[in-house]
Amino acid sequence: MTKNVLDDPRITAVGLLVEAHAGLSSRFATQYEEHGLSPVEFEVLTRLARSPGNQLRMTDLAAQTSLSTSGVTRVVDRMERDGLLCRRACPSDRRSSYAVVTRSGLDRLNETLPGHLTIIEQWFTGQLEPAELEALLHALRKVRDAVHPGATAGSGEPAPTDDRLVETAPGARPGRRR
């Protein structure tokens, strides 16, 4: 008897990951809209706020996101017009510039994070036992590092081993790095 290839657990694993991502993304998008952000704008703000000095070189920001360098430029242009971030020249390389979160950008992020954390807890981390969450974080990092090795480009720090979310006071840098 031949096994049906569509019953392969690898297909099931990817399918479950895609379905979970789609469900969470839908919930997140609605909440971001309440704060005047798109999903990509939230990701950019979060990545910048969790980076040393609340900044990343534009090329590192592109490497950390799913955006091309031209896509990052367009998003940064729009967010700069909205006052959420600014550009800063790189002192050591005239060809490079940094995207830097502004006070307004940090304020918007801090307004958005409580609802974001509630959604994460309700629909994701709250569904798992602590040991399951730890195992999932470990497994996701392994996969992420294999398929997206630039995901931590420019962070200046290795990926943390403890990913518990830390609530932040207004004006403080948000919790742990992804």
C-alpha positions in Angstrom: 0.0 0.0 0.0 1.4 3.4 -1.0 1.2 6.3 1.4 -0.7 9.4 0.2 2.0 12.2 -0.2 -0.7 14.7 0.9 -0.7 13.1 4.3 3.0 13.8 4.8 3.5 15.4 8.2 5.8 18.0 6.6 2.9 19.4 4.6 0.8 19.4 7.8 3.5 21.3 9.7 3.8 24.0 7.1 0.0 24.2 6.7 -0.5 24.6 10.4 2.2 27.3 10.6 0.6 29.2 7.7 -2.9 28.9 9.2 -1.7 30.1 12.6 0.2 33.0 11.0 -2.9 34.0 9.0 -5.2 33.9 12.0 -2.8 35.9 14.2 -2.0 38.4 11.4 -5.7 39.1 10.9 -6.2 39.9 14.6 -3.0 42.0 14.7 -3.9 44.0 11.6 -7.3 45.0 13.1 -5.6 46.2 16.3 -2.8 48.0 14.4 -5.4 49.9 12.3 -7.0 51.2 15.6 -3.6 52.9 16.2 -3.2 54.2 12.6 -0.5 51.7 11.7 -0.1 49.1 9.0 1.4 45.7 9.8 4.7 46.7 8.1 4.8 50.0 10.0 4.3 48.2 13.3 7.1 45.7 12.4 9.5 48.6 11.4 8.8 50.5 14.6 9.2 47.3 16.7 12.4 46.3 15.1 13.9 49.8 15.4 12.8 50.2 19.0 14.3 46.9 19.9 17.7 47.7 18.3 20.6 49.5 20.0 20.0 53.2 19.9 16.5 52.7 18.5 18.1 52.6 15.0 19.2 50.3 12.2 21.0 50.9 9.0 18.5 50.9 6.2 20.1 47.8 4.7 19.9 46.0 8.0 16.2 47.0 8.4 15.6 45.5 4.9 17.4 42.3 6.0 15.3 42.0 9.1 12.0 42.4 7.4 10.4 40.9 4.4 10.9 44.2 2.5 13.4 44.9 -0.3 15.7 47.8 0.1 13.5 49.9 -2.2 10.5 48.7 -0.2 12.1 49.8 3.1 12.9 53.2 1.5 9.2 53.7 0.6 8.0 52.7 4.1 10.6 54.9 5.8 9.7 57.8 3.5 6.0 57.5 4.5 6.8 57.0 8.2 9.2 59.9 8.2 6.4 62.1 6.7 4.2 60.9 9.5 6.8 61.8 12.1 7.2 58.2 13.4 10.9 58.0 12.4 13.7 60.0 10.9 16.9 59.3 8.9 20.3 59.8 10.3 23.5 59.8 8.2 26.0 57.0 9.0 29.1 58.7 10.3 31.4 55.9 9.1 29.9 55.3 5.6 28.5 58.2 3.6 26.5 55.7 1.4 24.5 54.4 4.4 21.9 56.0 6.6 20.0 54.9 9.7 16.3 54.8 10.3 15.7 56.0 13.8 12.5 55.9 15.8 11.3 59.4 16.9 9.6 60.2 20.3 6.3 60.2 18.4 7.1 56.7 16.9 7.9 55.4 20.4 4.7 56.9 21.8 2.6 55.3 19.0 4.4 51.9 19.6 3.8 52.2 23.4 0.1 53.0 22.7 -0.2 49.9 20.5 1.8 47.4 22.5 -0.7 46.7 25.4 -3.4 45.6 22.9 -0.8 43.7 20.9 0.4 41.8 24.0 -3.2 41.0 24.9 -3.7 39.4 21.5 -0.5 37.5 21.7 -1.4 36.2 25.2 -5.0 35.3 24.3 -4.4 33.7 20.9 -0.8 32.5 21.0 1.3 32.2 24.1 -1.7 31.7 26.4 -2.6 28.6 24.4 0.8 26.9 25.4 2.2 25.6 28.6 5.6 27.2 29.5 7.6 24.2 28.4 5.7 24.1 25.1 6.4 27.8 24.5 10.1 27.4 25.3 10.3 24.4 22.8 8.4 26.4 20.2 10.7 29.4 20.5 13.7 27.2 20.2 12.3 25.4 17.1 11.2 28.7 15.5 14.6 30.2 16.0 16.2 27.2 14.3 13.9 27.5 11.3 14.2 31.3 11.2 18.0 31.2 11.3 18.0 28.7 8.4 15.6 30.4 6.1 16.2 34.0 7.1 19.7 34.4 8.4 19.6 38.2 8.1 16.7 38.5 10.6 19.0 39.9 13.3 21.3 41.9 11.0 22.6 45.0 12.7 21.2 44.2 16.1 24.7 44.1 17.5 23.7 41.3 19.9 23.1 37.6 19.5 19.6 36.3 19.7 18.4 36.1 23.4 17.8 32.8 25.0 14.9 34.1 27.1 12.0 35.5 25.1 9.5 36.3 27.9 7.7 39.5 26.9 8.4 42.4 29.2 5.8 45.1 29.6 7.2 48.6 29.2 6.5 51.9 30.8 5.5 54.7 28.5 8.7 56.0 26.9 10.7 53.0 27.8 12.2 50.7 25.2 10.0 47.7 24.5 11.0 44.3 25.8 13.0 41.5 24.3 14.4 41.1 20.8 12.8 38.7 18.4 
